[in-house]
Structure formats: structure tokens, C-alpha cells
Amino acid sequence: MNGRPRIPAPLGRPHQGARAGGLGLATLCAGLVLGAGMAGAAEFFTLKGHGGPVKGLAEATDGSAILTASFDYSVGLWHDGQPRWLEKHRAAVNAVEFAGPGRAISGGDDFDVILWDLDAPADDDPGKVLGRHAGKVIALDVSADATMAASASWDGTVGLWPLPAPGETASGATRAGRLLKGHDAGVNDVLFSADGSRLYSASADGTILVWDVAAGEPLRQLVRHGFGVNTMVLNEAEGWLAYGAVDGVTRIVDATTGDEIADFTLERRPILAMAGDPGFTTLAVGDGEGFIMLIDTASWTITRDFRATLKGPVWALAFSADGSSIHAGGLDDAAYSWPVGALDEPTQMVRDARSFLRPPEEMSNGERQFQRKCSICHSLTPGSARRAGPSLAGLFGRRAGSVADYSYSPILTGSDIVWNDDTIDRLFDIGPDHYIPGSKMPMQRITGAGDRADLIAFLRHATGAGSISQFKQEDTK
């Protein structure tokens, strides 16, 4: 998330810029972490356990904990490499922030902003819906005094949500929030000023607006860019704001006038994530081609530019509490952390070949349909792990909503749908949003009857007694 000074608190950190967009895919079964403790130790480590890509990151100011947001619908709270899973979202989680001692907030594709009581007993529900948009929540920020949260949503609004007073838990009463309208398209990022009186918002309409928080009105347009702005970092003390855009522009502007200070645009796009270290001496930039660029903010020069992923984008960035490490999330089901001083030959994210990255010509048409439409959420082997959808093992003849280790949406509880050739065909013919309205399944269709038939044939063999390696199908394409 996006960096700026913060009042020190045990679980509040400078907001480090990280933005996610697009697809998330595939799984790595729940595992444990490799390596370092979290108090800023300058060693390479990973945080493994999610069942989908990591789309958001934050670290506590004292380095005692890290938050991860994932496509698998969950938030991970990590202490010394051990996760505690916070689960209340009904879709992918895109953003997380610490919100003062013992609290955190998260936002997701279910349109919800959730406040978490991190000190709640394990048996209690630690989450409370703080507010709700009419579209995906993409980014969050918390005011320095932890009394207000802001959210950026693809419904085109900025959300302002009063937080419980210090000492209250997430279950404490909160005042009603507000949705601010001023952009002509989805909002991708939000940042509070140091005193909380101003808010900066970046939008797909190509503008950055500055808001009066008390009045809930825009004061001025700081930036008018020709393409959507995805992410920002604000350093009020030095008077600059950095932003990254869809067209690959990475620019530093005066935080008052919008005048250009520096430009680090390369031939890579889009810019998806930014982060400032705690002292704003280094600015990190992540792009859609998997690179992380580090910029010295004193000299405005590039100090590192390295490929962080084997394939795919960098969606999330955050510095460690002491600035010695940079954390990142991408297509892999794990967060990666590298020492800033040892990036000459970094270990790349997604080290193993992912099934959805295989060349299309190596797969039958049915398997291609599965990889494109189903592998994002579902596995073919028993055990749903931390996936966004239940395992498909034993699918045919199984009643919908009946896999024991998966938490279904209420619409599927007691469902009379039985999965077979006809019901699967119908599901993808009209789309899950029409066949099972209210379920967690994303809106998608396979319009070609031949493609649906090939997918069904593949699933029948791959989820039953046979295996993918045994499955041979004449490619119809």
C-alpha cells in the first residue's frame, strides 16, 4: 500500500502502495514459511499457505506481523512465519491495512470493507463489515490517528469509514460511512494526508483528485493523465507524489501543483504497484511484466531494476518495517521477500511451471478450457485446501454444495443440483450468475457448444478414475 508517515503503533505501519487487477490463478497446497523472522531480517523468505495469488500486503511498524490478501478469499495474519486465517470475505481480497493496535481492514471483490479484531479469541468471529460499495474494493488507506479508513472502488466512489475509538474492538459501534462521488470511472487508489484532513484518489478516468475529508468534496484536480492511474505514493514532508498508470508511466509530481519533478517511464506496462520505504528514501515500482524498479528519491535515480517473477505481473508491494527488505505478491500462491541489498540475482516468484502457463498447443481443447475457466479456483485432486472453489475430484454424480472441507455460499446449502453432463453444460452455457445466482462463482460463459462438450469430457476423465496423463482427446480446434 502507499507510503507516508504514521503515528507509531504496535500494529500500524506506513501504508505501502500495492494494487491488484485482472486474473489470479492456481494453487500451492497449504505449507509453512521458509526462513527469516519478520522483524526486518534482511534474508530472503516466502510466506506460503494461500490457495491463490497474493494481491495485497502490509507490515506492522514494529515488524512483528505481516498481512496478506489473496484471491482465495482470505486474509493471512503472519507472526514468525505462522499464519492465522481471517475469513469473512465472499470473493477475492485485494487490499489489507493495519488500522492501529490490534486492528486491520481489508477490501475485496465482494464489495465489502471489513474491520478485523486481531486480538479476538480464535473461536470468535474477528471480522465486522465496516462498509459496502457497489463494486470491487481495490485499495485502502487508514488515517495516521487510526480514526478513519478510506476505500477505492470500481463503482467510481471513494468510501470514508469512521473507525471505532482506540481501545474498542472491531465489534464496537461505528458511525455510518460516506461514499464520495467525483470520478468518472473506477477508483484505483486512495491516500490520506498526514493530518487526515485531505484525501488523494486515483482513477481509471486518468485523474488524481484531492478531497476535503470533512466536507466530502473534491478541492482540486492534481493530475490529468491520458490513461488510467493505478497506484500512488505520497511524501508530504518532501512535497512529492508518485503515480503509476496503465500506459506504463511512472511519474513524480509536486504534491501541491501537480508539476512534473521526475519521470521513470520504461517500455513496460501497466504499472500495478508502488511502495515507499519508511523513510521515503526508496520508491519501489511493480509492473505487469513482472519487474520491480527501485528509485533513490534523493537523487531521483534508478538503483535496481530486476525481474521479480518468472512470468506474470507484480500486484502487491510493501517494504519491511526497517526498509531492509521488499515484499511482493504476484501469480504465485505465496508472498516473497528479498533483502534490498542483495537483488543482483534474486529468486524469482513462480519458480515451478504453473499449469495455466503451459503453451496452449501442449493441451487438448478440453484441458485448455479447464485451465482458462476453472483452474483459477478449483483443483482436480481431493482436498479444497485454501482454494477459492471446492475440489472437483469426484465431481460427476455429486450434489452441489456437498464438499465437506469447503465453505459454500448459502444459495448452495441444500441444493438439488447434481453435477452431470447436462448441469455442467447448462452452468457454462448461461453462466453461473444466471444458473446459480448468489453463488461465489464468477461470471463467465463458454459460448461454444463444442468447447463445453470438450470441457465436460476432460472433467469426466480427470475427476474420476482416470488421470490427466491418461486422458487423450482429439483436439477439435
N, C-alpha and C positions, 0 to 999 in steps of 0.2 A: 503495500500500500504506500501511501505517499508521504514523504518525509517532511517533518517540520518539528520545532522544539515542543517538548511536552513537560508538564509538571511531573517530576519523578514520582513513581508509584510502583509498588511491588509487581503489579500486573498491568502496566500501561506502557506502551513504547512509542517512539516516533513512528508515525504512520508511514509505511514504506509502499511506494506505488507498485501495484500489480493488477493487471487486468486480463480477463479471460474472454474469449469469444470463440464461436464455432464449435467443432466436434470434440468429443472426448471418447476414448476407446479402450477396450480390452482390459485384462485383469492380471494381477500377480497375487497369488493367494496370501492370506494374512501371514506376515512374517515379522521379525523383530529387526531392530535397527543395527546398523554396523557402526561401531566406533564411538566417537567422541561424546563427552558430556556436553551440555548445552550452554554453559556459561562462557560463550565466546571462544571456546577452544579452537585454535587455528589448525584443525585437522579435517581431512575430507570425511564426510559421513553421509548416510542416507537414512531417511525415515520411511520404512516400508510397513505396509499394513492396509492401506486403502485398496479398494476394489475398482478404482478408476483414476484418471488423471488428477493431479493436484492443480487446482485452479486459483487458489488464494493462499497467502502466507502472512504470518505476523509473528514477531518475537517479543517477549516481555522485556522491559527496560533493564531488568537485573539479569537477563539471560537464563532465567530459571525454567522457562517454558516456551514452547512454540505452538502456534495454532496452524492447522492446515484445513483447507476447504477442498472438497473433492466432488467429482462427477458421481460418486457412489452415494450421494445424498447425505453424507455425514461430515461432521467437523471432528478433527482429531486434536486432542489436547495432549501434548507430549512433554513428559518430565523424564530426563535422563534416558531418552530413547524408548520409554514405555508409553503407549497411547491409552488415553481414555476417550471413548467414542461418545460424542454428543449427537443424538439423533432425534430430530423433530421435523426436519425439512422433508418435503414430499417430492423433491426433484433435486437436480444438481445444485451444489453450493458453490457460489462464485467468489465470495469475499468474506473475510474474517478480520476482526479487530479486537484487541484488548480494550476494555472500557473502564479502567480503574481497577482498584484492588478486588480480586475475586470475581470479576465480571468480564464478559466478552459479548460481542454481537456478530451475527452472520446474516448473509443475504443470499438468495438463490433463485433458481428458475421457477420456483413455486410462488414467486411474487412476495414472499414473506421476509421481514426483518425480524430476527429472533434474538432476544436477550437471554444470556446464559448465566446462571449462578454457578460459578466454578467451584464453590465450596460446598455445594449441596451434597448430602449423602448419596452414595451410589444407588440406593433404592428409590430415591426421589426423582421426579421429573425436573431437571435443572433448567428447562427452556420455557420461555414465555414469548408469544408473538407480540412484538413491540409495535409493529405496524405492517401495513399491506399495501402494495402497489397494484396496478392493473397490468403489469408487465414484469419481465425478469429484472431482478435486482443485480446489478453488475459491480457496484463499488460502494464502499462505506468509508466514513470517517467519524472520529469522536473528538469533541472539543477538548482543549487542554485541561479544563477543570472537570471533565467527565460528566457534565450535566446535560449534554445534548449529543445526539447522533444524527448523522446525515446519510442519506442513501441516494444512489443514482440508479435510475430505472429506464428500461427501454420503452416504458409507457410515455416518455417525454417529460417526466416530472422529477423534481428533487424532493425527497422526503426529509422532514425535520421531526425528530422524535425526542421529546424530553426523557431523560433517564432518571431512575429513582435517585433520591438523595444519597450521598456517600453513607455507607453502613447498611442501607436497605439491600435486600436480596432481589434477585430477578423477579420474585413473586410479589414484590412490593407494588403499590399502586403507582401508575404513571399517568400524566396528563395526556390528553389527546394530541396526536401529531398533526402536521400540516403537509400538504403536497403543493409545492410551488411550481407554477407554470410560467415558462418564459422561453423555452427552446422549441424549435420546430421539428425536432426528431428526438430519438432516444438519447438519454443522458448516460455517459460512459464513466464519469469520474466526478468526485466531489472532494473539496479540501476546505477545512476551517482555517481562518486566520488565527494567529497566536492567542488573541484575546477573545475569540469566539464571536465577535461582532460581525464578521464578514464571512462569506462562503464563496468559493470559486467552483464553477461547474463547467465541465467539458462535454460537448455533444457531438453526435453524428451529423448535426447540421453545420459543423465546421466552426462553431463559435465557442469561446470561453467567456462566461458571464461572471460578474462579481455581484453578489447579493447582499442586501442589508438583512441580517438574520432576524432582528426584532420586527421589522416591517414586513418581511417576507416578499420583498420586491427587488428586482434587479436594479443595481445602481448604474452599471455601465457594461458595455461590451469591451472586453480587454483584447480579444483576438478574433479576427475574422479570417479563417483559413479556407482554402478551396475544397478541402476534403475533411472527413470526419476526424475529430480529435478523440483519441482513445484514453490517454493517460497523462497525468501531470505530477510534478514535484514542486513544492513551494518553499523557498527560503526567504522569509520576510526580513530577517535580520540583514541580509545582504541585498535585498530588493530585487530578487530574480525569481522567475517561474519558468520551469522547463516543461515542454509538452511533446508528445509523440502522436503521429497521425497515421491514418490509413494509407496515405501515399508514401510512407516511409520518412517523412520529415521529422527530424529531431532538432528542436529549436529552443533556444534560451531567450526569454524576453524580459524587459523591465516589468516588474510586477505592478507598477502604477500606470505606466503609459502604454505598455504593450510593444514598445520599440525593441527591435532585434538587438541582442547582445552577442550571440554566437549561433552558429548553425553546424550541426554534425550529421547532416543527411547523407546517407550512403545508398547504394543500389540494393537495398533490402527493404521489404515491406510485408505487412504493415508493422508499425511499432505497437506492441501489445502491453508492455510493462515497463515501469520505471521505478527506481528506488534511490533514495538518498541515504548515505550513512548517517549515524547520529550527529556528527559534526558538520555535515554537508560538505566535507572535503572531497567526496567522491560521489558521482552520479552514475548509476547503472541503468542500462537500457537494454531491453529484450525485444526481439523481433519475431516475425512469423517464419523466418528461415532458420531459427534455432541459435542465433548468435547473441552473446552478451557483450556489450561495449561498456567499458569503464572510462569515465571522463574526470580529469582533475579540474575541480571548479575554481582553483586559484589561478591557474594558467590557462584554463579552458583548452586543454589538450587531451587527446585520447591516450590513455596509458595502457590499456589492454583491449583486445578485440578478439574473442575466441568463440569457437563453435561449441556450444554447451550441449546440444542434442545430437544424437545420431541421425535422427530425422524428426521433422515436425517443429512446432513453434515453442517459444518460451512464453508461458502465460502468466507466470507469477514470479515476483522478485521481492526479496527482503534481506536487509543486512542483519548480521548478528548485533547484539547489544553493544559490543565494543568496536564494531566496524571491521573486525579482522576476517570475517567470513561473509560470503554471499550465498543466500539460499535461493533455490529456483524450483519451479514446477513446470512440467510440460506434458507430453503424451504418456510418460511413464506413470505407473501407479505409486510413485514414491517421490518425496522431496529430496533434492540433492543439495549439498552444501560444500563449497570449496574455499580453502584459505585464499584470501585476496592476493597474498604474496607468492602464491605457487600456482599460477594459471597458465604456465607455458605449455604444458601437455596435460590438460585436465581430463579426468574420467568423464566420458560423455553419458548423458541420460539416454535411456532405452538402449542398453548395451546388447540385449538379446533381440533377435529378429521377432517382430510382432506380427501376428497372423494377418492383421488388417493392412500391413505394409508390404505384403508379398506381391510380386508382379501379377497382374490380372491373368496373364497368359498361363500361369502355373496352376490355375484353379479352374474347375468346371464352372459352368454358369450358375448352377445351384449354390455352390460354395461361395462364389462371388457375391451372390445376393445375400447370403448369410453374413459375410464379412462386412458388407456395406450397411445392412439394415439391422442386424441382430447382435453381432459380436460386441457392439458398444456396451451392451447391458448384460448379455447372457453368456454363460459357459455351456459347453456340451457335456461336461463331466459332472458327476454328483457333487453337491455342496454349493450353496449360493455364495458362501464367503461374504465379502463386502461388496458384492456386485449391485448395480442399480436395478437389476432384474433377477428373477429366480433362475436356478439351473434348469436347462432344457432336457437333462437326462431323463429318460422315461416319459417323454412328452406325450406320445400318442396314447390315447385312452385315458389320460389323466384329467381329472376335473380341474378347471381353472381355480386358482386361489388356494391350492391344497399342498404346496411345498412347505414342509414344516419349518425350515430354517430361514424363511423369507417373510418380511413384514409387508403384507398387501394393503392396498387402499381399501376402504370399507366397501366400495362397489363390488369387489370380488369376493367378499365374505359370503359363503353360502351360494356361490354362483352355480347355475345349472349348465354352464358351458362346459363341454367335454372337447378336448383338443383332438381333432382328426383332420383328414384332408379337407373336408368341407368347411370346418370352422376356421382353420388357418387360412384357407383361401379367402374366405369372407373377411377375415381380420385385415388382410393386406389389400384387398380389393377396395373396400370403402374407407379403410384407415381406422386405427384404434380409437381415435377421438369420436368416431361415429358408432363403431361396433361395441365398444365398452366405454361410453362417456363417463368421465370422472375417474378413470384409472390413471396410474402413473405412466403408462406407455406414451411415448412421444408421438406427435402427429407425423405420420409417414404412410406412403402408399407404394405398392408395386403395381403399376397400371397394366403391365403386360401379362396376359393370361399364361403365356409360355414361361415367363420368368417366375411367376408364382408356382407353377407346376414343378419347375426345376428346383426351386427352394424347398418345396414340400418333399420331393423325392430325396433331396440331400438330407433334410432333417429326419426323415423316417429312418434312414440308414444310420446317420451319425448319432442319433439319440437313443438308438435301441441296441440290439445285439451286435451290430456291426461297428465299424470304426471309420474315421475319415480315411485312414490309409488304405482300408479295404474297399472304400467306395469308389467305383468307377462309373462315370457318367459321360455319355457323348455330349460334348459342348454343342448347344443349339445355336450359339451365336457365330 
